């Protein structure tokens, strides 16, 4: 069985998981029935319990689905504190459904898998030792990877049914009114956790800062919360932005960033009131810096910036170059601190951000998205999930979601080390080529042939060196050679969903 982009689909796995093959990036206008959580009516205002163990015993049973958020990133303490208790108490056959998995969680997840505590995982991504463990067949059942918007859709449509959500927050009152803007371990927007708070049957907050009632502003509200657990420390804010705010000095990254800016400025979308989303990391921050200069030079301001937010984006807000910041996650302390003082930095949940089945996501209003890639092929398909060795080492994140923009730009070096970035066929398709408009490398700019309008625009710009994807692929191959074909077993270790819940690709177990 093949899907519409010619990726082989294991019929038995799709049948078992009740999934359908990917057909199109066009979502359409379906009528969708949403679900609601089971509510245990709470009398009184004090929901504080003495320990994590007490609340786990009160809420959890074998076979349930548990969730966490990843806003603390590598500064997260909540996940391991809860999993230690769950493992010690000997629960079995749990489904782990976090918004994403970060490196600080890896050892505990592997321990839980080996002891039969976790047998299913759905997440945006995984890296490091956990990605390697799963890629070599360590988990009983296939992981289901979903974008942030697709996770929101799956929760709202009832495909992910969360029994207990364990949500770390920097501050809460005894009734469960909580936010991410106050306290010692501030991380800003609670965007991904808001879905869990709204739809989980039981919601448990963990915090090191219980304040008098009522705590405002309240991102998570007392109407949603069942228990509050006071812990010694909830997270390390210094590790929230690990590597995310590195201003690059690499000449290749700076060249790519300048070319991306040239593409944006010379496109039909660079006009008064345009909107954009950039990622984190050195090249993306350099794009923001160049874009700022172009906006000042042309006297243009943006209506909004979207996505995971960094301090340089908030600086544009302070300068008046961006009118609103729509914030689903903060990538550094500067962006997190900005939310508390800027009313125009709007906290949004993952549904508002990118759910394709709601009444209008913010990504639908996005003009320009600048995204990265581990691999991109001559069909413009993008891989952000597996490395050149076939091992899981990334995350979908909001990649598929932001690619809904009017002009989606992929930035990537031609090669990384001895591995080609531009290839004939990516190892894993995460974002389909129909979503991608422009690819920018240090060796030139490739425009999707479906966007003849952009090709005609850029032909007139001397600073934009137009090439084809075939030419880029040949240059990469000439530089690093043809890699040895990877070997996999027949076993499926992961399923990659598209935004609408159809299967765009699968990942096979890597042979030792």
Buried (B, 14 or more C-beta within 10 A) or exposed (E): EEBBBEBEBBEEBBEEBEBEBBEEBEBEEEEBEEEEBEEEEBEEBEBBBEEBBEBBEEBBEEEBBBBBBBBBBBBBBBBBBBBBBBBEEEBEBBBBBBBBBBBBBBBBBBBBBEEBBBBBBBBBBBBBBBBBBBBBBBBEBBBBBBBBBBBBBBBBBEBBBBBBBBBBBBBBBBBBBBBBBBBBBBBBBBBBBBBBBBBBBBBBBBBBBBBEBEBEEBBBBBEBBBBBBBBEEBBBBEBBBBEBBBEBEBEBBBBBBBBBBBBBBBBEBBEEEBBBBBBBBBBBBBBBBBBBEBBEEEEBBBBBBBBBBBBBBBBBBBEEBBBBBBBBBBBBBBBBBBBBEBEBBBBBBBBBBBBBBBEEBBBEBBBBBBBBBBBBBBBBBBBBBBBBEBBBBBBBBBBBBBBBBBBBBBBBBBBBEEBBBBBBBBBBBBBBBBBBBBBBBBBBBBBBEEBEEBBEBBEEBEEBEBBEBEBBBBBBBEEBEEEEEBEBEEEBBBBBBBBBBBBBBBBBBBEE
